[in-house]
């Protein structure tokens, strides 16, 4: 030991037979010190031998723990108890389980500095002193140690605390989603994902949480640490040690089941369409046979039925033509796309770009139908307006403008009454239900259709999305209840497919059905009075011309089909998306459409199954709309900055 240092130290003596595992590198030094200092005389060895512990006394270990006292120079002492039983050595003589039942003789060793008791020196004055006493408090030795430097014999390690895995509080920690408390999955919608802050959730849960948080509070934040987050920051986790339920096989089977269901549904729709076509052909054949019988009977009678045929011929010779009456410029800058006619308001509502520098963006121009003169302008959005929809009473107007929100205007005061959000999905189309006055349908760019209650604009009632097609929804239209569809439904026209959703009795559940018409589509319009549907398709490889398909939604053998009445062909190429419209005249229907290759506004007759008229228009006609007054029928054609008013006349 270093004689210049003056620090206290304590001595703990343990046996080699103890269960304590020591890995101290100074064990040899401890053994030497124990044998040379604590048991210096032969008497002590003889005393241990007489108690039967001479074999264990030679194998004592000393664990020196040196303590430094900087505050005061008071002397501390530690008491160490050595049981005289063979192989037993304890540091606490108060433990009854560790003492020998055969021999209760004990030896107490006290190490102290500056003790006032009578001690016997061992060695010189610089060496430590010890007091060895038996149970009768007889003093054996009394060393006087001095202060020495503290020698740290323990290795300091910095480790993270271990979590008690058996604790009931930690049974589900790291295994379940903290939002829904369901287990994570390795695939599918509830697969393991994390935010930028590092917290783990199910993918579908955290996306729904962020959307609802943005809708209710205006900010997106982590549900655990409240750190700002964004759906773009969601990352999928691939970890081997995280316990996640592997349902990849289940999801694969579900995907295959969905594919088979869609295939079966497609085959059923195709079969129903073929049955419908067969029915139409059979009816047409009967009419031709009936006409042939009449002609044969006429020839046999020598022309006796000429009066009937002449009257029928005069009916068939009745034709319709369009004459241009007005060509009005509503804006110098292009930006007009859609329009709608509100006969109860005696106005035609047209979208246009704002000409006011203080309010840039796009809005609505109201045009009086008696005079067809522009009147009030209503600012609506900062982006191009994509779709308009009127309520049944024509007091509400929904406006969609390629943003993530849709505005609902009250036409009585011409102010915005509500705003609807679609959870970061740009909205392409809108439609107010004509049968359920509080329902609003919004078609998004990602292929989903959101249903809102206009009384509660902050919440989405339902969201429908076809798994087989995620293309944008370009048009939505509600269908009235009928004998075949007692609860009605709504049509969803996407870029590549046409769908019908039939309502059940609960008005919450729907049955989707893909209709038997191939796209790509550019527009869909429904004539409520005639219960007919007009869809417009673009030219493509299999169909080299644009098609205008008129038909009805029907049900055959329980399958919903689109019963096609007639198809007209138009332009051979379509660079932009335009809208065609239906014109109801007496018991006939006319179709107005714009042909982009020839730059012609064309009028088709459904009853005569032919093209009636083509009018040259150099600017692209984006939308057409029929206008019905007391004694006249007009057709409005909208270009980028002008609207044209055509008068429809009848001739025989």
Order of alpha helices (4+ residues) and beta strands (2+ residues): beta-alpha-alpha-alpha-beta-beta-beta-beta-beta-beta-alpha-beta-alpha-alpha-beta-beta-beta-beta-beta-beta-beta-beta-beta-beta-beta-beta-beta-beta-beta-beta-beta-beta-beta-beta-beta-beta-beta-beta-beta-beta-beta-beta
